[in-house]
């Protein structure tokens, strides 16, 4: 298991890693535990997650879709969370990303503690064996990877219009390319600010027009100002994932 990292987010301590499957399907696996009842600022996200939570022996499972704005989410006490963040363009056939934008889809859990997805029940994964779970979903044809329309460009004689490519991109991700770039860039900006960079360096590095442009993006997509992020004067934040050097790529 490579890429193991630990990051603190106020009362939540996130442990996360990459996977043996590779970033083409799963972007990141994470886990955390809450000690007390709290709220969390959930930053906008381009990808969907499968989230499993366990509290006092009770298991809950479901999808959290891409989010187009920052929201405040409740955090129950004494709860263990396991999350699988799927790469942009990965599709769970019963629940395409476009159907769960800014939403959640709960999955039934059997009396024996297995989660029901696509009409079949599955053994609940652990932090260390997510790869086995994901491969089983792939083998069953439930989990597939779209190349977001790029494969159409490579077919002999294929010449899809830009509108066609945009429609297929949105069908696979639930978002436009512009929205993906804006959300990824805001997450990158927040990560830089939390890491000690000044707003001028963020604007220059990530291509914002000016401080006002950056401030607007942070309010919409992260829910906190640059000053709050730099000074640590913010509520608990959802995990800010490291993204590619070029946001949206």
Number of C-alpha atoms within 10 A of each C-alpha: 8 9 9 12 11 13 13 13 17 13 17 21 15 18 18 23 18 17 20 12 14 12 14 14 22 21 22 20 22 20 21 19 21 17 13 13 12 15 14 19 19 22 26 26 26 25 22 29 23 19 18 21 19 15 15 8 9 10 19 17 23 20 22 22 25 25 22 19 18 20 16 15 14 11 17 16 13 14 19 17 20 23 23 22 21 23 20 26 25 24 22 21 12 12 16 18 29 16 16 17 20 18 13 16 14 14 17 17 19 12 7 8 16 17 22 18 19 15 9 9 16 17 11 16 17 14 16 11 11 19 17 14 14 19 14 13 16 15 10 12 12 16 18 16 16 18 15 19 18 13 10 15 13 10 9 7 8 10 11 12 10 9 9 13 16 15 16 18 20 18 19 22 27 26 21 16 14 9 14 22 15 18 25 24 26 28 24 23 26 26 20 20 21 18 11 11 15 15 20 12 13 23 17 11 12 17 12 18 10 13 14 11 12 23 17 15 23 25 16 18 24 27 23 22 20 24 15 14 22 19 12 13 11 17 19 20 22 20 20 20 15 12 15 11 10 11 16 17 11
